[in-house]
Amino acid sequence: MQLTLSDKSLPYQIFPGHGLVAYFSMEIAINPAMPTYSGGLGMLAGDTLRSAADLGVPLVAFTLAHRKGYFQQHLSADGEQTEDVQPWNPANFCKEEAARVTVSVEDRVVTVRAWRYDLVGRSGHVVPIYLLDTDLDVNSGWDRGLTDHLYGGDTNYRLQQEIVLGMGGARMANALGLTVSVYHMNEGHAALLTLALLESQLGGGPQGAATETDVAQVRNKCVFTTHTPVPAGHDRFSVEQSIRILGGDRTARLERLGCVSDGLLNMTLIALRFSRYANGVALQHGKVSRAMFPEAPIDSITNGVHASTWLSEPMQQLLDTHIPAWRYDNLCLRNAIDLPEQEMLQTHGRTKETLLGEVAARTGLVLNPKVLTLGFARRAATYKRASLLFTDPERLLAIAKQAGGLQVLYAGKAHPQDAPGKELIRSVIETAGKLSNDLLRVVYLENYAWDLGALLTAGVDVWVNTPRRPYEASGTSGMKAALNGVPSLSVLDGWWIEGCIEGLTGWAIEDGADDAGEALALYSKLESAVVPLYLDAPEKWAGLMRTTLAFNGSYFNTDRMVQQYVRKAYCPLKPKVAAQVEEPSLAN
């Protein structure tokens, strides 16, 4: 099926003759039953596409099938993480396309097919997602498994996957007859699509000298979003690997074009070199990215979350009663400032009961719905400092006594090859076992995934986030909590620099000289602000929930974010004369 902008029924009419936006991401959270994502990057991609479908944006997406998923997490009683594969069959969810393309991997010809999943928006508009798959009889046993594991294997496997995603995806778009005007690389994993576009510009194949005009032609079609605020997080491969896997001619071309730094082929440099627009995912992350890559103009578009995906059912019912227009215009969530206080408390109480019921079903532990409950759930990376709350156990116990009880719910996976992350989980569970008593209950829930994440962000009373600055690019779990009226207690990094209005959307953990200093700031804010408000002023707590939802929920959503991508990245205004500037028509 060929998709273009000729369909006048599309809610988004960008510019006449403009083709599709092709969105590339290594992982996309498409459906809770499809293990095609690992965490925040995939969730952000999925929410982006859901809002694009809701808004009628003419967009298609490409990712890998990941037939064996990320992994199923198991935690022993002493906190040791083990992993199982998550096999699934794309045929149960998707339609196989007839088109086939090939890519070269270590001088082998690898055939790629695509499975189509139609993501339907609230208006009926469809965003097709194409899951690339090499599990075909024509391929060797090794090559059949190239699209099996998300972030599996070593760097050799990763580069081979990125060839399939980038070069295979660009060729598949052409084979499917799609008219693409903009290629959006969500992180550097898909950067090699630019190489496929350049080779097509030159007539095919790795040979031939590329001029700056040729590069400009590719650049004019490409935009790039970076998500990583630390150098180690950017995909880099040795020149030897690149020559062996990608090919000598292609490696030499990329080196001539400035895509090799410190002897390493850098996927972020490739994406920046070939993009006319690049952005970080929060204001602070944009600053950090510009410092890392001073040669590139990098803007910022702050992340969001898809409102109807992350709002609990009770909260949706409350909003439907009082602010029904929120489903079509997330800005209307600003009117949550006037929601009835008692209804806010009752609605959250229902959501909290559902969460604690799930905790009981998973662990056998019965927690008290009246007790202040903190949530901390995210990828178990050391910079996120999951154990910061336990820096001074005696003080934490004293806070629990002050509050008449304190419950802390943890969840999060460590990458199978991340030994420090696994040790962090083990230490949190060990400490939880030592500290837990009648007043302080600490629970680590295994197999953090979409369904559990939705229950946690909606059902806890306070969302806690303690990253070491400036390593949080954005973070979105706190945004999901805010949509449900749950305030954050967080270090001022990532999105929270923009979202924190002290006492109205949550509280800031002030910077300290070291981890111990920031732990003291965390305890102080719990003692002086959080606990007294929760215990003694339920009406004021309800007011806090209203302002959290109104101020943060109305802005930190993917409807706003996608509209910024349309205006700034996909079809930016290019006025000839300032006085003649006109806004593009965003609706018929």
C-alpha positions, 0 to 999 in steps of 0.5 A: 500500500502506497501512503502519501499526503494526497488523502485530504481526510488527514487531520494534519495537512502539512504542506502540499506535495510533502511525503511521509515521515519515516521514523526509525527506532531500534525499539518501539513499545507497540503493544504490551503483548509484544516484547519489542522494547527494553525501557524508556527509549522504546516507550518514548517511541511508542508514545510518539507513534500513538500521538502521531496516529491520534493527530493524523500525522503522515508517518510510518515507522521502522524497527526490528522484530526482536523475535526473542524480546528483551528478557524476562527478569527473575529475582531470587530471594537474595536479589540475584537477577537471572534472565529468560528469553521472551519468544513471540510470533510476529504473525500473531500480531502483524501482516507479512509484506511481500517485499524483500530487500537485501543488505551486505553484512561481512560480505554476506547477502542477508535478505530482510522482510517486514511485518506490518502492524497498524497503529490506529489513532483516535481519529481512525488515522493509521500509522503503519509500523514495519518490523524488519525480520531476517528469519528467512530460509534463504539466510544462514542460521546466524543471519536468521538470528540477527533480528532476534534479540534486542540489545543482545550479543556483543558489539559485532552483533549490534553493528550487524543489527544496525545495518539491518535497521538503517540500510535495510529499513531505508531500502524497505521503505523504497521497496514498499513504494512509500513516498518519504520526505523526512527520515527521523532517526530516534537515537544513533542506532539507525544512522546507517540509513543515511549511508543507504540514502547517499548510495542511492543518490550516487546510483547504488553501491559503496563506490563513487566519490560523494560531493558536498552537494550529494551529502546536502541532498541526504541531509535535507531529508534527515532529522535526528534525536539524541537521547544520551548525555554521556559519551559512553552511551553513544554507539561506537565501533572500531575501524576494524569492526567497521571494515570487517562488517560494514565493508572497507569502501563504506568505512573509508567513505564515512571516515572521509566524511568525518564520522570517525573520531578517536579511531572509532566509527561514531553513530551519533557523528554519522547522524549529525553529519547527515541531518539538517535538524538535531535535537536533545530531549529536554532543555538541559539535555540540549545544553549537554549535547551541544557541549559534547558535539560543539560542531553541531547545532543541536536544538531541544524538544522535551519529551512527553508521554501519551496521556490516554495510555498512562492515565489510570482508568479511574482517572480517565473516568474522572476527567471524562466527567469534568474535562471530556475535551482532554481526549482531543486536546491535552492542553485542556488538562490545564483545567484539572486545577478545578477538579473536586478535591474529594473526587481527586482523593477518592480516584487516587485511592481506587488506583492505589488499591489496584496497585497494592492488590497487584503487589499482594498477588505478586509477593503475598505482602499486604500493604496498607493503602492509608500509608504514604507510599513512594515509588522508584522504578526505572532501569537499574543503572548505577547513575540512577542511584536506587540505593540513595534512599538507604544512605542513612537507615536510622534516619529513614526509619525515623521518617517512617515513624514520623509518618506513621508508616512508610512503604517504598516500591521498587522495580527495574531491570539491569541489562544482562551484561551490566554487572554493576546494575545487577549488583545494585538490585541485589544490594537494594533487596538485601538492604530492604530485607534488613530494614523492613519492619512494621513501620517501614516496608520496602518491596522490589517487584520483579519483571518491570514492564509496561503493565507494572509501570502503569500501575506504579506511576498511577498508584503510588503517592510520590514518585522518587527519582535520584539520578546523578547529574547530568546523566538523566537526558529526560526521564518520562516515568515522572511525567506518567506519574504527573498525569495521574496527579502524583507529585515527584520528589526528584533531583533537578535533572532531565525534564524535572528542571522544567517540570518542578514548581516547588510545592505545586508539582512536587519537590526538588532534591537540592544539589549536594557535594556528594551522594551523602549530601544529596541523601541528606537533602532527600531526607530533609524534604521528606521530613519537612514537606512531604510527610507533614502535608500527607499526614495533616492536610489531605485537602492540601494534598488533593490540591497538590495533585490537581496542580501536578496534573494541571501544570505538568500533565497539560505540557509533558505529553506527546501530543505537544511534543509531536506538534513541536516535531512537525513545526521544528523538524519535519516541515519547519517554516522557511519564510522569504520575508519576515512580514510574510510568515504564515503558520502552516495549516495543521488541520483541515 
